[in-house]
Amino acid sequence: MTERDLPSSPHVRSGTNSRSAGPLGKRNGSGPFGEAEGVSCGVSGTHQYDSGSAATNGPSDVPSDVSSEPTPHVLGREPGSGGPIARLGAFLARDGSTGAPVGIDLDGPHAGVLVGKRGTGKSYTLGVLAEEIAATVGVSPIVLDPMGVFEGIAALPDGRVLEATIHPESLPPDRWPEIARLDPDRPPGSLLWRVVEAVADGSSRTSLSAIREAIADADAPAATKRTVENHLDLLAAWDVFDADAPSVGSLIGGGPTVVDCRSLPPAATKAIGYALARGIYDHCVGGTSDVQPWLLVDEAHAFLEGLAADAFRTLFTRGRAPGVSVVCATQRPSALPPVAVSQSDLVIAHRLTDERDVDALRVAQPTYLADDLGDTLPAGVGRALVVDDATEGAHTVRVRERHTVHGGASPSVSDR
């Protein structure tokens, strides 16, 4: 597996992972990672970050570290319940003053959406949540990063950034025509479907080369086989298929993992999203891990349509039963399927200005909220309205500062 170099940061000590390689990384030898260095992960409900100062390259409208403050009000669970929490920030009063600290429940699984227009702190807040999950025993964050802005998370103990790859067996035969952009009802798409199914049922492992050989030997017109071969050439050019890639389950239980999809075309990104979302769900349904995974997805509108849509729908509607949490962040909530918002028990909303996006929140607004969500969205950077289904309330929160470097800031000419 090829693991990206961690970004240089004075704020955290980097660690390497001694566990087995994950399913979505290009491999460079089969040996394990080195032993972990620096600060160990925290015990349940506590956080052991490096004692250095917090990173300061994120939103300026956030308070200093809240780790030494009193036990926060916890969103996402019934009052009086216990268990680990993620320290999100602090309540924001109407006069702009900072109130009591606020946390999010990590004891049980959740489904959530995190929305906000560009520059309001959406990705920054997702990074805060990833930091908190990474510092808590019993939960494991996996960040699906289509823009390459979460490398700082991998600087936490045992953290890693993986270049996204897929084991061909992660995609069932009926998905191959779609990923290859072939109509399954037309001869080329039907041939590909049948061939992948035959290879999967055979004695050899599924791989692009095995599929190619089966296509060449298939009893089909030459023109049909040539069309399929051309489309397989396009898939091979993505350089994401790896027949030696380990299982999805090896990602769960390690340190924070960032799956880097920045260099992939949209179709390949959707394939990665499908393989990861479906693989995590199937792994947890099998009950083979005592660690609950949190799948954190930035620019989620790129994943919740097309090939990966069904897999994410499953996470939102059925993921909590086997212990899978999912949080999807986007600046375009209007592009999300309705099920994403309606099935979320946590909605974190930064500022929105596009009426279509505001309307998307209004359509799914719970009946227990008296105020219109569109009228109560906060205006400041780093401020968010959190709708909590467990307590049936909405709270305005000022998000805490990051402990790791935030890579989502836009570059400027004056900084060059």
C-alpha positions as semicolon CSV with decimal commas, in nm:
position;residue;x (nm);y (nm);z (nm)
1;M;0,000;0,000;0,000
2;T;0,120;0,348;-0,083
3;E;0,059;0,586;0,203
4;R;0,090;0,957;0,137
5;D;0,345;1,156;0,335
6;L;0,178;1,334;0,623
7;P;0,170;1,713;0,607
8;S;0,419;1,897;0,819
9;S;0,247;2,039;1,125
10;P;0,379;2,170;1,457
11;H;0,043;2,108;1,622
12;V;0,028;1,729;1,629
13;R;0,266;1,438;1,631
14;S;0,224;1,205;1,340
15;G;0,177;0,832;1,386
16;T;0,190;0,532;1,158
17;N;-0,042;0,236;1,170
18;S;0,070;-0,112;1,271
19;R;-0,256;-0,274;1,163
20;S;-0,317;-0,445;0,832
21;A;-0,359;-0,242;0,516
22;G;-0,701;-0,111;0,419
23;P;-0,907;-0,200;0,113
24;L;-0,866;0,128;-0,068
25;G;-0,495;0,184;-0,096
26;K;-0,231;0,107;-0,355
27;R;0,008;-0,143;-0,207
28;N;0,383;-0,115;-0,193
29;G;0,484;-0,448;-0,043
30;S;0,293;-0,660;0,205
31;G;0,463;-0,566;0,529
32;P;0,278;-0,394;0,816
33;F;0,305;-0,031;0,903
34;G;0,557;0,080;1,163
35;E;0,480;0,108;1,531
36;A;0,279;0,410;1,645
37;E;0,459;0,716;1,774
38;G;0,363;1,018;1,981
39;V;0,037;1,060;2,168
40;S;-0,181;0,754;2,212
41;C;-0,551;0,754;2,132
42;G;-0,777;0,864;2,415
43;V;-0,983;0,643;2,642
44;S;-1,359;0,640;2,607
45;G;-1,498;0,987;2,642
46;T;-1,162;1,160;2,683
47;H;-0,916;1,318;2,442
48;Q;-0,538;1,308;2,445
49;Y;-0,427;1,547;2,175
50;D;-0,077;1,684;2,158
51;S;-0,019;1,964;2,405
52;G;0,078;2,209;2,131
53;S;-0,150;2,496;2,034
54;A;-0,447;2,436;1,808
55;A;-0,419;2,491;1,435
56;T;-0,519;2,842;1,336
57;N;-0,571;2,824;0,960
58;G;-0,947;2,766;0,976
59;P;-1,248;2,989;1,045
60;S;-1,160;3,282;1,266
61;D;-1,500;3,293;1,439
62;V;-1,434;2,998;1,669
63;P;-1,331;2,972;2,035
64;S;-1,012;2,826;2,177
65;D;-0,989;2,459;2,275
66;V;-1,283;2,352;2,493
67;S;-1,127;2,027;2,621
68;S;-1,077;2,171;2,973
69;E;-1,434;2,302;3,004
70;P;-1,717;2,131;3,197
71;T;-1,899;1,828;3,059
72;P;-2,092;1,956;2,757
73;H;-2,457;1,932;2,669
74;V;-2,477;1,625;2,447
75;L;-2,670;1,619;2,121
76;G;-2,788;1,294;1,967
77;R;-2,899;1,106;2,278
78;E;-3,159;1,116;2,549
79;P;-3,079;1,326;2,858
80;G;-2,921;1,122;3,134
81;S;-2,754;0,874;2,900
82;G;-2,380;0,813;2,924
83;G;-2,093;0,720;2,699
84;P;-1,825;0,894;2,491
85;I;-1,888;1,228;2,324
86;A;-1,742;1,445;2,051
87;R;-1,679;1,799;2,169
88;L;-1,821;2,013;1,892
89;G;-1,798;2,362;2,039
90;A;-2,024;2,580;2,252
91;F;-2,374;2,723;2,247
92;L;-2,399;3,064;2,082
93;A;-2,634;3,312;2,249
94;R;-2,845;3,560;2,050
95;D;-2,611;3,840;2,157
96;G;-2,311;3,650;2,016
97;S;-2,169;3,542;2,352
98;T;-2,040;3,189;2,406
99;G;-2,240;2,963;2,635
100;A;-2,205;2,609;2,768
101;P;-2,000;2,354;2,576
102;V;-2,178;2,126;2,330
103;G;-2,097;1,770;2,230
104;I;-2,231;1,500;2,000
105;D;-2,304;1,148;2,117
106;L;-2,050;0,885;2,008
107;D;-2,194;0,600;2,215
108;G;-2,442;0,493;1,949
109;P;-2,460;0,509;1,569
110;H;-2,601;0,813;1,392
111;A;-2,691;0,938;1,047
112;G;-2,631;1,303;0,974
113;V;-2,593;1,570;0,711
114;L;-2,365;1,872;0,737
115;V;-2,443;2,157;0,499
116;G;-2,323;2,508;0,429
117;K;-2,222;2,735;0,144
118;R;-1,857;2,757;0,046
119;G;-1,640;2,927;0,308
120;T;-1,876;2,894;0,605
121;G;-1,690;2,609;0,775
122;K;-1,860;2,293;0,647
123;S;-1,542;2,091;0,578
124;Y;-1,378;2,244;0,886
125;T;-1,661;2,112;1,105
126;L;-1,636;1,769;0,943
127;G;-1,267;1,772;1,036
128;V;-1,353;1,858;1,398
129;L;-1,585;1,559;1,409
130;A;-1,314;1,336;1,261
131;E;-1,066;1,452;1,527
132;E;-1,308;1,373;1,805
133;I;-1,392;1,026;1,672
134;A;-1,022;0,951;1,625
135;A;-0,957;1,034;1,993
136;T;-1,226;0,800;2,126
137;V;-1,197;0,427;2,188
138;G;-1,463;0,209;2,026
139;V;-1,526;0,422;1,719
140;S;-1,324;0,462;1,400
141;P;-1,339;0,751;1,147
142;I;-1,304;0,692;0,773
143;V;-1,305;1,013;0,567
144;L;-1,398;0,997;0,200
145;D;-1,209;1,297;0,063
146;P;-1,279;1,394;-0,301
147;M;-1,089;1,724;-0,281
148;G;-0,772;1,629;-0,092
149;V;-0,834;1,867;0,200
150;F;-0,827;1,625;0,494
151;E;-0,461;1,522;0,497
152;G;-0,420;1,699;0,830
153;I;-0,641;1,435;0,996
154;A;-0,383;1,171;0,911
155;A;-0,128;1,355;1,129
156;L;-0,317;1,230;1,434
157;P;-0,179;0,917;1,605
158;D;-0,203;0,609;1,378
159;G;-0,348;0,825;1,100
160;R;-0,303;0,750;0,731
161;V;-0,397;0,883;0,389
162;L;-0,470;0,612;0,133
163;E;-0,483;0,647;-0,242
164;A;-0,821;0,508;-0,337
165;T;-0,833;0,167;-0,503
166;I;-1,102;-0,098;-0,540
167;H;-1,084;-0,472;-0,526
168;P;-1,280;-0,583;-0,837
169;E;-1,480;-0,825;-0,621
170;S;-1,616;-0,525;-0,429
171;L;-1,846;-0,454;-0,723
172;P;-2,120;-0,713;-0,786
173;P;-2,167;-0,827;-1,149
174;D;-2,482;-0,621;-1,205
175;R;-2,288;-0,300;-1,127
176;W;-2,020;-0,347;-1,391
177;P;-2,223;-0,225;-1,690
178;E;-2,302;0,099;-1,506
179;I;-1,944;0,164;-1,399
180;A;-1,828;0,089;-1,755
181;R;-2,098;0,322;-1,893
182;L;-2,275;0,045;-2,080
183;D;-2,650;-0,017;-2,100
184;P;-2,718;-0,353;-1,932
185;D;-3,011;-0,407;-2,171
186;R;-2,787;-0,374;-2,476
187;P;-2,557;-0,656;-2,601
188;P;-2,222;-0,508;-2,476
189;G;-2,359;-0,433;-2,128
190;S;-2,532;-0,769;-2,106
191;L;-2,213;-0,947;-2,211
192;L;-2,005;-0,769;-1,949
193;W;-2,259;-0,854;-1,678
194;R;-2,263;-1,223;-1,772
195;V;-1,887;-1,247;-1,802
196;V;-1,817;-1,084;-1,463
197;E;-2,074;-1,315;-1,306
198;A;-1,904;-1,618;-1,461
199;V;-1,560;-1,503;-1,347
200;A;-1,689;-1,441;-0,994
201;D;-1,835;-1,792;-0,983
202;G;-1,518;-1,948;-1,120
203;S;-1,203;-2,068;-0,952
204;S;-0,988;-1,761;-1,023
205;R;-1,013;-1,425;-0,847
206;T;-1,198;-1,145;-1,019
207;S;-0,962;-0,901;-1,189
208;L;-0,959;-0,684;-1,499
209;S;-0,725;-0,928;-1,671
210;A;-0,952;-1,224;-1,589
211;I;-1,252;-1,032;-1,723
212;R;-1,062;-0,944;-2,040
213;E;-0,970;-1,308;-2,100
214;A;-1,329;-1,418;-2,048
215;I;-1,454;-1,152;-2,290
216;A;-1,206;-1,271;-2,554
217;D;-1,327;-1,630;-2,513
218;A;-1,697;-1,543;-2,501
219;D;-1,938;-1,663;-2,769
220;A;-2,044;-1,318;-2,890
221;P;-2,012;-1,105;-3,205
222;A;-1,669;-0,950;-3,253
223;A;-1,814;-0,598;-3,256
224;T;-1,983;-0,655;-2,921
225;K;-1,664;-0,790;-2,764
226;R;-1,463;-0,502;-2,908
227;T;-1,702;-0,249;-2,751
228;V;-1,667;-0,412;-2,410
229;E;-1,289;-0,427;-2,442
230;N;-1,275;-0,055;-2,526
231;H;-1,477;0,030;-2,217
232;L;-1,258;-0,192;-2,002
233;D;-0,958;0,003;-2,134
234;L;-1,119;0,319;-1,996
235;L;-1,166;0,154;-1,656
236;A;-0,804;0,040;-1,653
237;A;-0,690;0,397;-1,721
238;W;-0,839;0,503;-1,387
239;D;-0,573;0,292;-1,213
240;V;-0,805;0,216;-0,922
241;F;-0,861;-0,160;-0,958
242;D;-0,631;-0,376;-0,748
243;A;-0,693;-0,750;-0,721
244;D;-0,462;-0,760;-0,418
245;A;-0,647;-0,491;-0,223
246;P;-0,740;-0,609;0,130
247;S;-1,093;-0,615;0,264
248;V;-1,290;-0,312;0,377
249;G;-1,296;-0,449;0,730
250;S;-0,925;-0,382;0,775
251;L;-0,996;-0,008;0,777
252;I;-1,228;-0,037;1,076
253;G;-1,061;-0,021;1,414
254;G;-0,740;0,146;1,305
255;G;-0,648;0,510;1,339
256;P;-0,819;0,784;1,137
257;T;-0,816;0,694;0,768
258;V;-0,849;0,943;0,482
259;V;-0,934;0,794;0,141
260;D;-0,796;1,038;-0,115
261;C;-1,005;1,059;-0,434
262;R;-0,882;1,396;-0,558
263;S;-0,729;1,273;-0,884
264;L;-1,014;1,047;-0,990
265;P;-1,280;1,113;-1,254
266;P;-1,642;1,132;-1,126
267;A;-1,732;0,777;-1,234
268;A;-1,432;0,632;-1,049
269;T;-1,515;0,840;-0,742
270;K;-1,868;0,697;-0,737
271;A;-1,726;0,345;-0,764
272;I;-1,501;0,411;-0,465
273;G;-1,799;0,547;-0,272
274;Y;-2,007;0,241;-0,353
275;A;-1,733;-0,005;-0,257
276;L;-1,664;0,174;0,072
277;A;-2,025;0,236;0,179
278;R;-2,147;-0,111;0,086
279;G;-1,837;-0,281;0,220
280;I;-1,863;-0,112;0,562
281;Y;-2,231;-0,203;0,590
282;D;-2,177;-0,568;0,493
283;H;-1,881;-0,595;0,731
284;C;-2,083;-0,468;1,025
285;V;-2,387;-0,680;0,940
286;G;-2,154;-0,977;0,965
287;G;-2,069;-0,874;1,321
288;T;-1,696;-0,923;1,280
289;S;-1,583;-0,603;1,456
290;D;-1,639;-0,456;1,802
291;V;-1,555;-0,108;1,672
292;Q;-1,826;0,113;1,526
293;P;-1,721;0,291;1,204
294;W;-1,810;0,649;1,117
295;L;-1,804;0,719;0,743
296;L;-1,752;1,093;0,691
297;V;-1,809;1,209;0,334
298;D;-1,716;1,553;0,200
299;E;-1,882;1,691;-0,116
300;A;-2,141;1,417;-0,065
301;H;-2,356;1,525;-0,360
302;A;-2,086;1,365;-0,578
303;F;-2,152;1,025;-0,418
304;L;-2,525;1,015;-0,340
305;E;-2,631;0,977;-0,700
306;G;-2,565;0,720;-0,969
307;L;-2,369;0,407;-0,885
308;A;-2,320;0,478;-0,515
309;A;-2,673;0,603;-0,442
310;D;-2,817;0,268;-0,330
311;A;-2,526;0,196;-0,097
312;F;-2,562;0,530;0,079
313;R;-2,939;0,495;0,093
314;T;-2,880;0,170;0,281
315;L;-2,653;0,344;0,531
316;F;-2,911;0,616;0,598
317;T;-3,209;0,382;0,628
318;R;-3,057;0,066;0,780
319;G;-2,702;0,146;0,885
320;R;-2,770;0,219;1,248
321;A;-2,893;-0,135;1,324
322;P;-2,548;-0,295;1,263
323;G;-2,368;0,006;1,418
324;V;-2,265;0,212;1,113
325;S;-2,265;0,592;1,136
326;V;-2,258;0,817;0,831
327;V;-2,225;1,194;0,803
328;C;-2,249;1,351;0,458
329;A;-2,127;1,708;0,407
330;T;-2,223;1,920;0,108
331;Q;-2,265;2,280;-0,002
332;R;-2,561;2,170;-0,213
333;P;-2,827;2,009;0,009
334;S;-3,075;2,049;-0,276
335;A;-2,868;1,791;-0,469
336;L;-2,900;1,530;-0,195
337;P;-3,173;1,265;-0,219
338;P;-3,461;1,341;0,021
339;V;-3,384;1,027;0,223
340;A;-3,048;1,172;0,333
341;V;-3,208;1,457;0,527
342;S;-3,530;1,282;0,630
343;Q;-3,343;0,984;0,779
344;S;-3,081;1,194;0,960
345;D;-3,109;1,227;1,334
346;L;-2,849;1,505;1,328
347;V;-2,853;1,799;1,087
348;I;-2,570;2,053;1,113
349;A;-2,636;2,359;0,898
350;H;-2,396;2,646;0,836
351;R;-2,504;2,950;0,636
352;L;-2,692;2,888;0,309
353;T;-2,794;3,154;0,057
354;D;-2,925;2,956;-0,241
355;E;-3,303;2,937;-0,206
356;R;-3,311;2,584;-0,346
357;D;-3,076;2,466;-0,073
358;V;-3,272;2,643;0,200
359;D;-3,594;2,490;0,065
360;A;-3,437;2,144;0,079
361;L;-3,396;2,187;0,456
362;R;-3,745;2,328;0,494
363;V;-3,903;2,030;0,317
364;A;-3,746;1,790;0,566
365;Q;-3,793;2,013;0,871
366;P;-3,925;1,814;1,170
367;T;-4,273;1,905;1,290
368;Y;-4,148;1,965;1,645
369;L;-3,959;2,279;1,538
370;A;-4,165;2,593;1,568
371;D;-3,922;2,825;1,388
372;D;-3,851;2,807;1,016
373;L;-3,506;2,654;0,960
374;G;-3,436;2,887;0,672
375;D;-3,492;3,189;0,897
376;T;-3,272;3,064;1,181
377;L;-2,952;2,969;0,997
378;P;-2,653;3,154;1,151
379;A;-2,457;3,404;0,944
380;G;-2,105;3,390;1,089
381;V;-1,821;3,168;0,974
382;G;-1,781;2,867;1,205
383;R;-2,137;2,895;1,336
384;A;-2,394;2,622;1,278
385;L;-2,754;2,535;1,357
386;V;-2,776;2,178;1,488
387;V;-3,111;1,999;1,469
388;D;-3,114;1,713;1,717
389;D;-3,385;1,451;1,674
390;A;-3,306;1,281;2,006
391;T;-3,398;1,589;2,211
392;E;-3,628;1,733;1,942
393;G;-3,461;2,070;1,946
394;A;-3,244;2,307;1,744
395;H;-2,936;2,481;1,882
396;T;-2,697;2,741;1,743
397;V;-2,337;2,637;1,803
398;R;-1,997;2,798;1,758
399;V;-1,763;2,522;1,639
400;R;-1,436;2,476;1,826
401;E;-1,093;2,523;1,669
402;R;-0,926;2,236;1,489
403;H;-0,632;2,047;1,642
404;T;-0,504;1,952;1,296
405;V;-0,431;2,156;0,986
406;H;-0,737;2,239;0,779
407;G;-0,673;2,199;0,407
408;G;-0,997;2,348;0,279
409;A;-0,905;2,717;0,274
410;S;-0,900;2,881;-0,068
411;P;-0,560;3,004;-0,191
412;S;-0,507;3,374;-0,255
413;V;-0,270;3,565;-0,481
414;S;-0,136;3,771;-0,192
415;D;-0,022;3,456;-0,010
416;R;0,203;3,344;-0,296
